[in-house]
């Protein structure tokens, strides 16, 4: 089902991280109004206690971390974050890391006091609990979040004119054929089917996660070429209806200006997790060794150390 995937994340990644560029000048007011519409702080008190990195210093902008949440929110239903992607961006090194946290990863749900699947944190306590649970899981601060309700992916892929991916597994599904190697996903429907497929991939969710990241990278690369965006007004409408973030319009502009070169070195990796059943419920178990390894890798990229890495729980 569509709700299980990251689709509309590409909207904000493509526009915020790689840049509004020339269109921003032409559609400045529209972009600003949309940015104001989607702005939603995690928690005012948290913002005071845990200041964001300086992104406005063009000479020395600080590394940042972003949590991408893909949720399915319906009327009278909080929904769950069926996709959780962490990105770190280091402007000095001009590099980005991006990886999925398996949604079934068993961990402590911060603020709930129980161990459960990490994607349940959003259902229990919304964005704040999801962010704080990820911070605890990885032992790094999360500076920004981008939350998207999954109803708009196809329009975005269509707007950038399709994307190119490097397919590791030849398969056919839903009337489309996907040969192994570099292939073009010409439209949103074909891209949707590409990422949705899971049963033919022995890696299951892990294989699906990899294809998600491929499509995100494809949109980043394509979105960086402003001439490829043919339906900018439509994109803004979709963002306004489906996206929330604690980035302000000013921060978006600064990130676009000072961090855009990092997209040229985007590294992705997979969390090593093993599946198991506990009391009849399936979980992914991420070992302490694996979590520590990922944490140290991210801290190095964010230029922080263990003594500086604080979570909301620590601040409280």
Secondary structure, DSSP 8 states (H G I E B T S, - for coil): -GGGS-TTHHHHIIIIIS--HHHHHHTHHHHHHHHHHHB--S-HHHHHHS-------SSS---EEEEEEEE--BTTB---EEEEEEEEEETTTTEEEEEE--TTBEEEETTTTEEEETTHHHHHHHHHHHHHHHHHHHTS---EEEEEESS-HHHHHHHTT-EEEEESS-EEETTEEE-SEEEEE-SHHHHHHHHH--TT-TTTHHHHHHHHHHHHHHHHHHHTSGGG---HHHHHHHHHHHEEES--HHHHHHHHHHHGGGGGGEEE-----EEEEETTEEEEE--HHHHHHHHHHHHHHHT--TTT---HHHH-
